[in-house]
Every structure is written in C-alpha cells, then in structure tokens.
Amino acid sequence: MTSSAKNSAWYQSSCHIKTSLWGKTAGDLPELSPLSQDISVDVAVVGAGFCGLSTALHLAEQGVNVAVVDAHEPGWGASGRNGGQVIPGLKILPDEMVERFGSERGEQIATTAGSAPGLVFDLIDRYKIDCDLRRTGWFQLAKGDHGRVTTDSHVDQWGQRGVSVRTLRKDEIEPRIGTTAYASGLIDDRGGNLHPLKYARGLAAACLSLGVQIYPKTPATAVQHNSKHWQVTTENGTISAETVVVCTNGYTGTMLPGLANSIVPVLTGVVATDPLSDNLKSKILPERQGAADTQRLLSWFGIDAEDRLLFGSRINTQKEVIHEDNFGFGLSRMREIFPEVDIKTVQHLWTGRVALTLDHVPHIHKLAEGLYSGLGFNGRGVAMGTMFGKILAAHCTDKQGDDFLPLTPMPKIPFNRFRNQGITIALTWKRMMDTLRP
Ligand SMILES: Cc1cc2nc3c(=O)[nH]c(=O)nc-3n(C[C@H](O)[C@H](O)[C@H](O)COP(=O)(O)OP(=O)(O)OC[C@H]3O[C@@H](n4cnc5c(N)ncnc54)[C@H](O)[C@@H]3O)c2cc1C
C-alpha cells in the first residue's frame, strides 16, 4: 500500500462505491434526477441492483410501465462492488435441489439456475452493454480433501446433467491459476466474468431505453396498500402502483418490518492491485477466468481488464469503515496464494454486503397480494440476481409457473437480534475448520 493511497481522502472514509476500483473505472452514469413529484405506474421497484434492474427490464420488454427508486444510484449496492464472477448454479448442488424440492421441480430449478449466466450473456449481447465481459468459464479450487468433495460433487452432478464441467488435476493448477496453494479444482465452462458496475449501469441504460423511469437518491421510506393500489413513499414524491417489487438484498433496511431479518448481511472486503507486471500478467490466470475456493471462509480472485489482481475475502469487522487493518485477513490470504504479488501494489480497498440465507438458497417472497421481494443470493447474485429479475417480472405478470423456487412468506431468522455476535462466532469456527480440514 503506498502512502499516497493511505493518506487519500477515501482511505478512512465510510465505504462508498466511488472508493472501489469499479467506481473509478466505470465511466459515467446516465443523467438521472431524484423523484420530485407523485407518479403512477404499473410496477414500482425498490432497489436498482442487478435484481431490481433486471426485474424492470424484463417488465418493460413486455410493455409494462415501471419506475425504479434507489436510495443511492443504480449499482451502488453489492451489484457495483462485487467480484464480477458470473457463476452458474446455486450454492447447493442439483442433487440437493431434487432432495429438497422433489425430482421434477428440483431438476427445473437446477436447469434455471444453471442457465443464469446465459441470461446475463444474452442481455449484454442484446443491449450492447460494454462491461469487459469474458466468457472464459469459472474455476473453483480446493486446498484439501474437504474441498475436493465439493468440487468432485459439482463435476459429477452437473456432468450427469450434460454440463461442460471438469476436474482440474494438481499439475494443471499452477499453469492455469498461477499458484501452488491449491491441490485440485474444477472448471465450469458456463461461467465468465465482467466489470460489475459497468454491467449494472448498462442494465440501467437498457431500462431507460425502454422507457423505465429510474430515480436515484430516492430512498423509499414506506410501502402501504390503500383501497386501490400500493403506494411507495419517498421524501419528495409517492409512487402509486399495482405491484411493488423490493430488491434491496444485503442493504435491506426497516421499510418492510421483518424483511431484513430474513437474511444475514455479512460484510466482505475486496482489494485490487496496480496493473500487474508483464511476468505476473501472464502467470496469474493467463486465460482470465474468475476463481473462488471452497474454504469455509472463502477467498476469490480475478484479473480486471487492465490486468489488476482483485482479491476478496471476509473482513475483520462488520463496520463499513475502509481501513487497511480491517483487510488483514484478505491481504494475508493473498500473500499466501500469490507470494510474488507485492502488497505495496494494492491501491484499492472496498467493502460490500453479501446477503446470506440459512438454507443457502435465495428467497422469492410474496409478502402480500401484489408485493414481492427477491433476495439472499449468498454471494452469487451476478447471474442469479439477473435471473431473479426475470422470474420476479414473470410473477408480476402472472406468467411464472411452479417450476422455480417457490414463493414463500417472510421467514424469520431466530435470535436475529444477536446476529452480529453469531457472525463472529461462525467466522471463528469456519477459520478453525479451514485450518484443521481444508
Ligand atoms: C464484495 C462482494 C463480492 C461479490 N462477488 C460476487 C461475484 O463475484 N459473483 C456473484 O455472482 N456474486 C457476487 N457477490 C454477490 C452479488 O454482488 C449480489 O448478490 C448482487 O449484487 C445482489 O444484487 P441485488 O440487486 O439483489 O442487490 P444490491 O446490488 O445490493 O442492490 C440493492 C440496492 O437497494 C438499494 N436500497 C436499499 N434500501 C432501499 C430503500 N429503502 N429505498 C431505495 N433503495 C434502497 C441500495 O441502495 C442498493 O443499490 C458479491 C458481493 C459482494 C458484496
């Protein structure tokens, strides 16, 4: 870390999208103004991340009149801060989907979740979104036997379903990843990677091109039903709508009592280096896949379009204050995996909230007639958040069948008041197990 980076204004400020590498390299957001009057639309969407924007886009494609509000701006949340890895499938594997949801529905869920990267690629293609997309596949890497069980199961279960996925042998790890820190892994050809904020802004531009109204700096403070329709309240205007969709994921606040309790938001830290030297550029991920490991406290990494190394992992705090000390865990993991990368070349630090669910699958809620929410992507929302938008749009227009994750009422996480203590205990346990059984 250089002293100029340490002393810069953003360094110790509270986290904002502009402090991230993506914020600095995304180009301009289309000119937008906050909501300043009362309006009426068919569907109002709260939250302009991948999920909310994809919902709006899929509705607008069917001629539905949509308005989107965001407390900040499109892509401000996890969508503009993540690793950009377009990951196929859910956290749970297809056999477990079948076990939980029955054979027919479980297989349909697997097919839809597995095809989510294809939806992302199709939207990028159709709307000509310039977001540094690479369709190079996705690596999952294991250190020891525990991780190997996960990658082997992935290869077996998806392979049986005709997916192009295969095991990486130990001798392939160093030439393809640029490290000896892992013993085995897999490559899933359905995946890819992109610049997430460019993708979010591209989705916003696509929405605008179809007539969607997008209002930044417009926090929704209440959603209520009167005798005729839903009303979303904001500081300087209201939105009347037949249907409201809430897509606030890890940034869900108190607007709908109980919704925040349905997920566990966990802060994740990301660091990015200066562009790598020519030697490291061709050594680390030479084919430019994104990679994540199977550790319980997982690390992930990738290379951006200007050859910077990005590295993400758990952070030592749940407070959104950008300070180097809080990134110690990730920096030491990065040093362990890529010892040749000089820590002084780290120029960017930022954080974002991942929304975890206790059952490891995202949730689609029908909170009331005409009030929906989709959230809890468990760190896999680039593809799944986009797919959820398509599914939520289908629910809004009564076109969604019984072939994806079921609509559920709002669940509660027991003892949610103690979740910060719970997160700390869980992280300590995971760290210990990663050392004992990698
Ligand atoms: C550091 C990090 C790395 C990640 N890496 C990956 C990855 O490589 N691959 C992957 O698939 N997934 C990854 N994820 C997960 C992924 O980023 C998320 O699952 C996805 O972006 C969620 O999108 P979303 O639209 O649901 O929510 P968000 O993008 O978080 O958007 C929620 C929006 O709601 C707005 N909002 C909240 N409350 C209100 C309100 N009351 N009124 C108006 N607006 C409101 C916020 O301002 C925010 O813009 C990562 C996440 C993080 C944090």
The ligand as an SDF file (V2000), in Angstrom:
LIG
                    3D

 53 58  0  0  0  0  0  0  0  0999 V2000
  -17.6710   -7.9150   -2.1970 C   0  0  0  0  0  0  0  0  0  0  0  0
  -18.6750   -8.7610   -2.9090 C   0  0  0  0  0  0  0  0  0  0  0  0
  -18.2550   -9.6450   -3.8880 C   0  0  0  0  0  0  0  0  0  0  0  0
  -19.1910  -10.4170   -4.5730 C   0  0  0  0  0  0  0  0  0  0  0  0
  -18.7640  -11.1770   -5.6220 N   0  0  0  0  0  0  0  0  0  0  0  0
  -19.6830  -11.8150   -6.3890 C   0  0  0  0  0  0  0  0  0  0  0  0
  -19.2800  -12.4920   -7.5750 C   0  0  0  0  0  0  0  0  0  0  0  0
  -18.1270  -12.4590   -7.9680 O   0  0  0  0  0  0  0  0  0  0  0  0
  -20.2280  -13.1770   -8.2630 N   0  0  0  0  0  0  0  0  0  0  0  0
  -21.5320  -13.2030   -7.8770 C   0  0  0  0  0  0  0  0  0  0  0  0
  -22.3600  -13.8420   -8.5390 O   0  0  0  0  0  0  0  0  0  0  0  0
  -21.9550  -12.5030   -6.7870 N   0  0  0  0  0  0  0  0  0  0  0  0
  -21.0670  -11.8080   -6.0530 C   0  0  0  0  0  0  0  0  0  0  0  0
  -21.4740  -11.0840   -4.9790 N   0  0  0  0  0  0  0  0  0  0  0  0
  -22.9190  -11.0160   -4.6870 C   0  0  0  0  0  0  0  0  0  0  0  0
  -23.6440  -10.0490   -5.6210 C   0  0  0  0  0  0  0  0  0  0  0  0
  -22.9170   -8.8580   -5.7480 O   0  0  0  0  0  0  0  0  0  0  0  0
  -25.0510   -9.7580   -5.0630 C   0  0  0  0  0  0  0  0  0  0  0  0
  -25.7020  -10.9680   -4.8210 O   0  0  0  0  0  0  0  0  0  0  0  0
  -25.8880   -8.9500   -6.0390 C   0  0  0  0  0  0  0  0  0  0  0  0
  -25.2010   -7.8290   -6.4860 O   0  0  0  0  0  0  0  0  0  0  0  0
  -27.1950   -8.5390   -5.3460 C   0  0  0  0  0  0  0  0  0  0  0  0
  -27.8840   -7.6910   -6.2160 O   0  0  0  0  0  0  0  0  0  0  0  0
  -29.2050   -7.0030   -5.7110 P   0  0  0  0  0  0  0  0  0  0  0  0
  -29.7450   -6.2150   -6.8500 O   0  0  0  0  0  0  0  0  0  0  0  0
  -30.0990   -8.0030   -5.1070 O   0  0  0  0  0  0  0  0  0  0  0  0
  -28.7610   -6.0500   -4.5050 O   0  0  0  0  0  0  0  0  0  0  0  0
  -27.7790   -4.7980   -4.4540 P   0  0  0  0  0  0  0  0  0  0  0  0
  -26.9100   -4.7090   -5.6300 O   0  0  0  0  0  0  0  0  0  0  0  0
  -27.1080   -4.8180   -3.1250 O   0  0  0  0  0  0  0  0  0  0  0  0
  -28.7720   -3.5710   -4.5430 O   0  0  0  0  0  0  0  0  0  0  0  0
  -29.6440   -3.2090   -3.5140 C   0  0  0  0  0  0  0  0  0  0  0  0
  -29.9900   -1.7430   -3.7410 C   0  0  0  0  0  0  0  0  0  0  0  0
  -31.0940   -1.4090   -2.8820 O   0  0  0  0  0  0  0  0  0  0  0  0
  -30.9740   -0.0450   -2.5690 C   0  0  0  0  0  0  0  0  0  0  0  0
  -31.8510    0.2040   -1.4190 N   0  0  0  0  0  0  0  0  0  0  0  0
  -31.8150   -0.3760   -0.1890 C   0  0  0  0  0  0  0  0  0  0  0  0
  -32.8330    0.1000    0.5680 N   0  0  0  0  0  0  0  0  0  0  0  0
  -33.5320    0.9970   -0.2000 C   0  0  0  0  0  0  0  0  0  0  0  0
  -34.6790    1.8140    0.0210 C   0  0  0  0  0  0  0  0  0  0  0  0
  -35.3480    1.8190    1.1900 N   0  0  0  0  0  0  0  0  0  0  0  0
  -35.0980    2.6170   -0.9790 N   0  0  0  0  0  0  0  0  0  0  0  0
  -34.4460    2.6380   -2.1810 C   0  0  0  0  0  0  0  0  0  0  0  0
  -33.3510    1.8630   -2.4350 N   0  0  0  0  0  0  0  0  0  0  0  0
  -32.9030    1.0550   -1.4640 C   0  0  0  0  0  0  0  0  0  0  0  0
  -29.4910    0.1380   -2.3020 C   0  0  0  0  0  0  0  0  0  0  0  0
  -29.1030    1.4870   -2.4250 O   0  0  0  0  0  0  0  0  0  0  0  0
  -28.8630   -0.7700   -3.3680 C   0  0  0  0  0  0  0  0  0  0  0  0
  -28.4730   -0.0470   -4.5280 O   0  0  0  0  0  0  0  0  0  0  0  0
  -20.5680  -10.3280   -4.2440 C   0  0  0  0  0  0  0  0  0  0  0  0
  -20.9790   -9.4600   -3.2380 C   0  0  0  0  0  0  0  0  0  0  0  0
  -20.0540   -8.6740   -2.5870 C   0  0  0  0  0  0  0  0  0  0  0  0
  -20.5290   -7.7310   -1.5280 C   0  0  0  0  0  0  0  0  0  0  0  0
  1  2  1  0
  2  3  1  0
  2 52  2  0
  3  4  2  0
  4  5  1  0
  4 50  1  0
  5  6  2  0
  6  7  1  0
  6 13  1  0
  7  8  2  0
  7  9  1  0
  9 10  1  0
 10 11  2  0
 10 12  1  0
 12 13  2  0
 13 14  1  0
 14 15  1  0
 14 50  1  0
 15 16  1  0
 16 17  1  0
 16 18  1  0
 18 19  1  0
 18 20  1  0
 20 21  1  0
 20 22  1  0
 22 23  1  0
 23 24  1  0
 24 25  2  0
 24 26  1  0
 24 27  1  0
 27 28  1  0
 28 29  2  0
 28 30  1  0
 28 31  1  0
 31 32  1  0
 32 33  1  0
 33 34  1  0
 33 48  1  0
 34 35  1  0
 35 36  1  0
 35 46  1  0
 36 37  1  0
 36 45  1  0
 37 38  2  0
 38 39  1  0
 39 40  1  0
 39 45  2  0
 40 41  1  0
 40 42  2  0
 42 43  1  0
 43 44  2  0
 44 45  1  0
 46 47  1  0
 46 48  1  0
 48 49  1  0
 50 51  2  0
 51 52  1  0
 52 53  1  0
M  END
$$$$
